[in-house]
Amino acid sequence: MDPVVDGGPTVEVRATRSRRHAADWALVLHAMDIDHVVDVRDDTTVLIVDVRDAPRAAASLDAFDLENLPLVELPAPDLGPSRLGVAVALLITWVYVVAGPRDAAEPSRWFDVGTARASRILTGEWWRTVTAITLHGDLLHLLGNLVAVLLFVSAVGRWLGAGLGAAVILAGAAAGNALTAWALGGRHDSVGASTATFGALGVLAGLQIIRRWREGARRRRHAWVPLGAGLGLVVLLGMSERADVVAHLASLMAGLVAGMGVGLSGVRAPRPRAQVAWGLVAVGVVAGAWLMALTR
C-alpha cells in the first residue's frame, strides 16, 4: 500500500517516465472526479488513488489510452504499375486524331452521332453515354484529360487491375452521363473523358470508404474522408468556366457507388484471365457503342 488519499488505503494505477502522459492521466481522473495523488519518484511519475476507486480509475485510464492510440494508416492494396491509364490515354488520343476537335470549323460526323446530347440519350440512344467519353472539344481539352487519366485511371488499375478497373470506371462514367442527361435534359450536350476521370476518383473514394469502414470503430470515423477529398478535387479541377460541373459531380457519385459496390462484394483483383475478360468487356462496350452510333 502507498500513502493515503483522504485517509484510506491506496494503490498505484499508473506509472510513467513521461510527464506529459502523467499530466493527461491526472486530467482524466480529475474529469472523472476521482481523488488521486501524483507522486514523482526520481524519473518516474506515479498516479495513486483510493483502493475503492481503483477499478473505476483503471477503466477510465484504459479507455483514454485506447482512444489515443496512434492511428496507423494502412496502405491501400497496390498491384504495382498499371497500363490502364496509358491505354485509355492512347484510346482518346486516337479518337481525337480520327474524329478531330469539336471546335473545328466543320466538326466531323462523329460529333453528330457521339456526343452526350441529353435529348437523344433520353429517347434511347444509350451509346452516347459511352461514345461522348472519347470525344474532345479541342487540343487543350484533350491534354488536360490525358494528365487526369494518367493519374486517376492508373490509380484504379493499381488497385483493381487493368481489366476490372476499366469496366468499373466505364460503368461509372456512362452512368454519370446518363444521370446528367436525366438531371439537365433539354439541349444539354457534352463531350470529354473528364467523366471517366471523375468516375475513377469516385471508384477510389468508394473503395477507401469500405476499406476504412471494415477496419474497426476508430477508422469508421474517418471513413468519409475520401469522399471529401474527391469533392475537393471536383472543386479544384472540375469547376472551370467551361467545365460541365453537373456531369463531373454525377460521375463522381456514380463512381462512388460502383467503388463501394466492389468493396462490399469483397472482390479482389481477379487473376490474369479474368482481367483479360473484364478488359474485353470494356473494349467491347466502347467499340459496340461506336458501331451503333456510326451505323445508324
C-alpha positions in Angstrom: 0.0 0.0 0.0 1.0 3.6 -0.7 0.4 6.9 1.1 -3.2 7.5 1.9 -5.7 9.5 -0.2 -8.4 11.1 2.1 -7.2 8.8 4.9 -7.8 5.4 3.2 -5.6 2.7 1.7 -4.3 3.4 -1.8 -2.9 1.7 -4.9 -0.8 2.8 -7.9 -2.9 2.8 -11.1 -0.3 4.2 -13.5 3.5 4.9 -13.7 5.3 6.6 -16.5 8.5 8.4 -17.3 6.6 10.9 -19.4 5.4 14.0 -17.6 3.0 14.6 -20.5 1.4 11.2 -20.1 1.1 11.7 -16.3 -0.5 15.1 -16.8 -3.0 13.6 -19.3 -3.9 10.8 -16.9 -4.3 13.2 -14.0 -6.6 15.3 -16.1 -8.7 12.2 -16.9 -9.0 11.3 -13.2 -9.9 14.9 -12.3 -12.6 14.9 -15.0 -14.0 11.7 -13.6 -14.0 13.3 -10.1 -11.6 10.6 -8.7 -9.3 11.7 -5.9 -5.7 11.0 -6.7 -2.1 11.8 -5.9 0.7 12.5 -8.4 3.9 11.2 -6.9 7.3 11.9 -8.6 9.9 9.4 -7.8 13.3 10.1 -9.4 12.5 9.9 -13.2 9.1 8.2 -12.7 5.7 9.7 -12.1 3.1 7.6 -10.3 -0.6 8.1 -10.0 -2.2 6.9 -6.8 -5.9 6.5 -6.0 -8.0 5.1 -3.2 -8.4 1.3 -3.4 -12.2 1.7 -3.7 -11.7 4.0 -6.7 -9.1 1.8 -8.4 -11.4 -0.2 -10.7 -13.1 3.0 -12.0 -9.8 4.8 -12.3 -8.2 1.9 -14.2 -11.2 1.7 -16.6 -11.2 5.4 -17.3 -7.5 5.4 -18.0 -7.7 2.3 -20.2 -10.4 4.0 -22.2 -8.4 7.1 -22.6 -5.3 5.2 -23.7 -7.3 3.2 -26.2 -8.8 6.3 -27.6 -5.4 7.9 -28.0 -3.5 5.1 -29.6 -1.7 6.3 -32.8 -4.0 5.8 -35.8 -1.8 3.9 -38.3 -2.8 4.5 -41.9 -2.7 1.1 -43.6 -1.6 1.2 -47.2 -4.3 0.6 -49.9 -3.9 -2.6 -52.0 -1.4 -1.9 -54.7 -0.8 -4.3 -57.6 2.1 -2.2 -58.9 2.4 -0.1 -62.1 -0.7 -0.3 -64.3 -1.0 0.3 -68.0 -4.7 1.1 -67.8 -4.1 4.9 -67.7 -1.8 4.7 -70.7 -4.3 2.5 -72.6 -7.1 4.9 -72.1 -4.9 7.9 -73.0 -4.0 6.2 -76.2 -7.6 5.4 -77.0 -8.9 9.0 -76.5 -5.8 10.3 -78.4 -6.6 8.0 -81.4 -10.2 9.1 -81.4 -9.1 12.7 -81.4 -6.8 12.1 -84.4 -9.6 10.4 -86.3 -12.6 12.5 -85.3 -10.9 15.8 -84.8 -11.9 18.5 -82.3 -15.5 19.6 -81.8 -14.4 23.3 -82.2 -13.3 22.7 -85.8 -14.9 24.8 -88.5 -16.8 21.8 -89.6 -16.9 19.1 -86.9 -16.8 15.5 -88.2 -19.8 13.2 -88.2 -18.5 11.6 -85.1 -19.8 14.5 -83.1 -23.3 14.3 -84.7 -23.7 10.8 -83.5 -21.5 10.5 -80.5 -21.9 13.5 -78.1 -23.8 13.2 -74.8 -26.8 15.0 -76.2 -29.4 14.7 -73.4 -32.5 14.7 -75.6 -31.1 11.8 -77.7 -29.9 9.8 -74.6 -33.4 10.1 -73.0 -35.0 8.8 -76.2 -33.0 5.6 -76.2 -29.6 6.4 -77.7 -27.7 5.0 -74.7 -24.4 4.6 -76.6 -23.9 8.3 -76.4 -23.2 7.9 -72.7 -20.1 5.9 -73.8 -19.0 7.5 -77.1 -19.0 11.0 -75.6 -16.2 10.0 -73.2 -13.8 9.6 -76.1 -14.5 12.9 -77.9 -13.0 16.3 -77.1 -13.6 19.9 -77.8 -10.0 21.0 -78.6 -6.4 20.1 -78.1 -6.2 21.8 -74.7 -9.3 19.9 -73.6 -7.6 16.6 -74.6 -4.3 17.4 -72.9 -6.0 18.2 -69.6 -7.9 15.0 -69.7 -4.8 13.0 -70.6 -3.0 14.2 -67.5 -6.0 13.3 -65.3 -6.4 9.9 -67.0 -2.8 9.0 -66.4 -3.2 9.9 -62.7 -6.6 8.7 -61.6 -7.4 5.9 -64.0 -4.0 4.4 -63.5 -4.6 4.5 -59.7 -7.8 2.4 -60.1 -5.8 0.0 -62.2 -3.2 -0.4 -59.5 -6.0 -1.3 -57.0 -8.3 -3.5 -59.1 -6.2 -4.5 -62.1 -6.5 -3.1 -65.6 -9.4 -5.2 -66.8 -11.8 -4.9 -63.8 -10.7 -1.3 -63.3 -11.6 -0.4 -66.9 -15.0 -2.0 -66.6 -15.8 -0.3 -63.3 -14.6 3.1 -64.5 -16.6 2.8 -67.8 -19.7 1.9 -65.9 -19.3 4.9 -63.6 -18.6 7.3 -66.4 -21.5 6.1 -68.5 -23.9 6.3 -65.5 -22.6 9.8 -64.8 -23.5 10.9 -68.4 -26.9 9.2 -68.1 -27.6 10.9 -64.8 -26.6 14.3 -66.2 -28.9 13.8 -69.2 -31.8 13.0 -66.8 -31.0 15.9 -64.5 -30.5 18.6 -67.1 -32.4 17.3 -70.1 -33.3 19.6 -73.0 -30.4 21.0 -75.0 -27.6 19.8 -72.8 -24.7 18.3 -74.8 -21.2 17.5 -73.7 -18.0 15.6 -74.6 -14.8 14.6 -72.9 -13.0 12.0 -70.8 -13.4 14.1 -67.6 -16.4 11.9 -66.7 -14.1 8.9 -66.8 -11.5 10.7 -64.6 -14.1 11.8 -62.0 -15.7 8.4 -62.2 -12.3 6.9 -61.4 -12.0 9.3 -58.4 -15.4 8.1 -57.2 -14.3 4.5 -57.5 -11.2 5.2 -55.4 -13.2 7.0 -52.8 -15.8 4.2 -52.6 -13.1 1.5 -52.2 -11.4 3.6 -49.5 -14.7 4.2 -47.6 -15.4 0.4 -47.5 -11.8 -0.4 -46.6 -11.8 2.0 -43.7 -15.3 1.0 -42.5 -14.2 -2.6 -42.1 -11.1 -1.7 -40.1 -12.9 -1.0 -36.9 -14.8 1.7 -35.0 -12.0 4.2 -34.8 -11.4 4.0 -38.6 -15.1 4.4 -39.3 -15.0 7.9 -38.0 -12.7 8.8 -40.9 -14.4 6.6 -43.5 -16.0 9.6 -45.3 -12.7 11.5 -45.6 -12.0 10.1 -49.2 -15.4 11.4 -50.4 -14.5 14.8 -49.0 -11.2 14.6 -50.9 -13.0 13.7 -54.1 -15.4 16.6 -53.8 -12.4 18.9 -53.1 -10.8 17.7 -56.3 -14.1 18.4 -58.2 -13.9 22.0 -56.9 -10.2 22.3 -57.7 -10.2 20.6 -61.1 -13.7 20.4 -62.3 -15.3 23.9 -61.9 -13.6 26.0 -64.6 -15.6 28.3 -66.7 -16.1 25.7 -69.5 -16.4 22.7 -67.2 -19.5 20.5 -67.1 -19.9 20.6 -63.3 -23.1 18.6 -63.1 -21.5 15.8 -65.2 -18.4 15.8 -63.0 -20.4 15.5 -59.8 -22.7 12.9 -61.3 -19.7 10.8 -62.5 -18.1 11.1 -59.1 -21.2 9.9 -57.4 -21.7 7.1 -59.9 -18.1 6.0 -59.5 -18.5 6.2 -55.7 -21.5 3.8 -55.8 -19.5 1.5 -58.2 -16.5 1.5 -55.9 -18.5 0.8 -52.8 -20.3 -2.0 -54.6 -17.0 -3.6 -55.5 -15.7 -3.1 -52.0 -18.8 -4.5 -50.3 -18.7 -7.6 -52.7 -15.3 -8.5 -51.3 -14.0 -8.8 -54.9 -10.2 -8.6 -55.0 -8.2 -8.0 -58.2 -9.0 -11.0 -60.4 -6.5 -13.4 -61.9 -5.0 -12.5 -65.3 -7.6 -14.5 -67.3 -10.4 -12.7 -65.5 -8.7 -9.4 -66.0 -8.5 -10.0 -69.7 -12.2 -11.0 -69.8 -13.2 -7.8 -68.0 -10.9 -5.8 -70.3 -12.5 -7.3 -73.3 -16.0 -6.4 -71.9 -14.9 -2.8 -71.5 -13.4 -2.6 -75.0 -16.4 -4.4 -76.5 -18.8 -1.9 -74.9 -16.8 1.1 -76.3 -16.4 -0.5 -79.8 -20.1 -1.6 -79.8 -21.3 1.9 -78.8 -19.3 3.5 -81.6 -20.5 0.8 -84.1 -24.1 1.6 -83.2 -23.5 5.3 -83.4 -21.8 5.3 -86.8 -24.1 2.8 -88.5 -27.4 4.3 -87.6 
